[in-house]
Amino acid sequence: MAAPPARVAYLIDVDDTLLDGDAFVADWHAQLLSLVGAEGQARYWAHFETLRIELGYADYLGALQRFRLECPHEPRLCDAAAFLVEYPFRDLLLPQALTTIGHLARSGPVIILSDGDMIYQPLKIRRAGLADAAEGRVLIYVHKERELAEVARLHPAEHYVIIDDKITILAAVKQAWGARVTTVFPRQGHYANDPALRSWHRFADLAIEHIAELMGHDASTLIEAGRARPAP
């Protein structure tokens, strides 16, 4: 017999929500510059942007593979690959990120819900300790806002709280689920602070300055915040 749905479940993004993704990108920029120079760095990022358009997500390792095909005799690409694979993502956890997950888990299951590839993104999530913190509940899709039926099938709940730094994703989820979801917008990272999206901020049910602020909210308060606002 299937277990009854949880009263509330928490869907939490990774990059710039739990991890300082901007700091990682800055480190990767600097590492590429030191290994392959300005011209090589520019070639890599050109491949990266092309892949992002083709695939719909960031593929750091895939871009490096394409760069290798273009420059098969570049001796330091192995060092670049090692930098990516060995990167200490736990050092990039935002303040009290794991503590916040623990706080939320007392009232309902926490699910890591991320966009990304199926090699590097899982590695990042595990290395940061997020998979363990969420008790192995990790979902990674190309476009997670299009996979809500699957999310609900795997983790049934009466109400969902989604926490994401991308306001466009929050708006899409609110449009789909309405009063069944509370959208929480942490104003962290370059997506959250994009001036072009500032007028969208009103679509979030709750805006916070950093992830740890969630420890000041209980489940009932979060549920009511979502029920009080209609879909945009």
N, C-alpha and C positions, 0 to 999 in steps of 0.2 A: 504494500500500500504506500502510495506516494506521501511524502511529508507535506503538511499544509504550507501554503505560502508564508514567507516571513512577513511580519508587520511592516518592516522597512528594510531596504537593501541600499547599500551605498556604492555608486559607480564612480571610480576616481581615475582621472587622467594621470599621466606620468610626467611628460616633459613640461617644465615651467609650472606644474601644479604640485608635484612631489619632489621633482628634481630640478636643479638649476640648469636647464637645457641651454640657455644662452651662454653660460660659462663653459660648457663642453664645446660648443661651436667656436668660441673664442680660442680655446686651447687647441682645437683641431686646426684652425686657421694658422696659428703661430707655428704649430708643428710642421705643417705642410710647407710653410715659407722657409723654415730652417732646413728641411730635407730636400726640396725640389725647386726652391727659388720662386720668385714672383711669377714668372711665366708658367712654370709647372703648376703652381697653385691656381692660377687663372684657368688653366686647362682642366684641372680636376673639377673646379666649381661649375664650369660649363657643362661637363658630363653630369654632374650632380643635378643641375637644374633641368637638363633634358630628361633624365630619369624620373625626376619628380613629376614632370608633366605626363610622361608615358605611364607611370605606375600609380600616381596619386598619393605617394608617400615618400619620405626621405629614405634614401638607400645609400648610406655611406660606403659600405663595402662594395656594392654594385658599381658605384662611380669609380672606386679605386680599380676594380677589374677592367672597366672600360679605359681608364687612363693607362693601365698596363698594356692593353692591346695597342694603344697609340704610341706608347714609349716602352717597347719591350726590353730595352737595354738600360733603363734607368735603375741603377743599383740600389737606391735607397727606398724603393717601394716596399720592400720587405719590412723595413723599419717603420714605415707608415702603417702597414697592416698590423704590425705588433702593437703599435700605439693604440689603435682602435680596439683590438681584441683584449688588450690588457688594461684598458682604462679603468681607474678606480672609481666607479660610479657612486659607490657609497659615500665618497667624500663630497658629492654634489647634492646630497639630500638637503632639502630646505629645512630650516629650523623646526624641530619637533614634528617632522613629517611622520615618523614611525609612531611617536606617542599619540598623534592625532588619529592614526589608523586604529590604534589600540582603544582609544576613547570611543570611536564610532562603533567598533566591533562589539562593544558591550550591549548595544541595542539592536544590532542586525548584522548580517554578513557584509563584508567589504569585498568588492570585486574590482580588481585593476582592469580598467577598460581603456585600451590604447589603440591608436592607429600605428601602422608601421609594417616593416618586413618581418619575415618569420625566422630570421637568423639573428640579426643584431639586436632587435628590440627585445626579444625574450632574454638574450644574454644580459642586456642592460638592466632589465627588471630584476633578474635573479641576482646579479652582482651587487645591486644596490640594496638588497635585502627586502625588496618590496613583495616578491612572490611569497616568501616565508611569512611576512607580516600579514598578508591577505590569505594565509593558509592554502596557498596554491590556486586560489581563484584568480586566474589571469586570462583575459580575453583580448586578442589582438586582431583587428580587422583592417581592411584597406580604408573603408569609410564606416566608422562605427555607428554614425547616426542613421545608416541604412540597415543596420542589423538589430534593431530593437526587438523585433519579434523573437529572434534567436536568443538574445540576452534574457528576455523574459522567460523563454522556455527553459533555459539552463538554470536560471536563478529566479524562480517565481517569487513575487512579493506583492503585497497590497499597494505599496507606495515605494517609489524610488527617489533617491537624492543623487543627482549627478553633479560632480565637481570638476570643472574644466576651465582652462584659461582661454579657450576659443569661444567667444560669444556667439559666433555663427553656429557652432555645434549645439550650444545650449538652446538657442532659438529653434533649431530644427527639432530637437528632442521635445521641447515644450509644445511645439506645434503638433507633434505626433501623439504625445501622451497627455497633454493638458493638465488637469488637476491631479492626475496620477503621479506627477513628478514634481520635485522641487529642484530648480536649477540654481547652482551656487557658482558664482563667478569670482575667483581669486584674481585680483589685479596684479599679476606677476608675469614677467616676461614680455617679449616684444609683441606677441599677438595681443595680449591684454591691453597694451599701451599704444596700439596702432591708432593714430588720430583719425584715420579713415573709418574706423569702426566705433568711434566714440558714441555716436548717436544710437548704436545698437545696445549699449550697456543697460538701457532701461528694460530690456527683455529678460534680464535675469531676475529670479525671485529674490535672491539674496546676493549682495556683493560684499566681499571681504578683502582686506588688504593682504593677508597672508593665510596660508593653510591652517596654522595653529589657532586662528580665531574660531574655528569650528568647535574647539573644546569648550567654548562658552555657550554652546547651543545644545539642548537636548533633542531627542528624537521627536517629541511632540511638537516642539517649536518649529523644527525644520519641516515636518509634515504640513503643519498649518500654513507655513509660508507659501508652499506650493499650491495648496487648495484655495488660497485667498486670491490667487491671480489667474486670470484666464489665459488661454494660449494667445500668442501675438497674432 
